[in-house]
Amino acid sequence: MTIDSVTELLRSALVTAFVISAPILLVAVVIGLVMSVLQAVTQIQDQTISLVPKIIAVLVATLYALPWALGRMTDYTTRLYESIPVGFL
């Protein structure tokens, strides 16, 4: 394997990890912002209040995105195995 092919594999792995984690992280950020605004409006400054809705939202987003994420990981793994040279194994 050349340095270019290893670099491309690493780049592809990082992009795949970012694309898979982005929707779940986006949900966590949006729920965190909404809860922060609600806390600022109601003047409740307890940090644990925003934790429960965020955990529930991330769990729901994970369950919703799981089939798509597994498909993306399967595609990446298939491409990775196909890029192994035939005489290498």
Buried (B, 14 or more C-beta within 10 A) or exposed (E): EEEEEEEEBEEBEEEBEEEBEEBBEEBBEEBBEBBEEEBEEEEEEEEEBBEEBBEEBBEEBEEEBEEEBEEBEEEBEEEEEEEEEEEEE
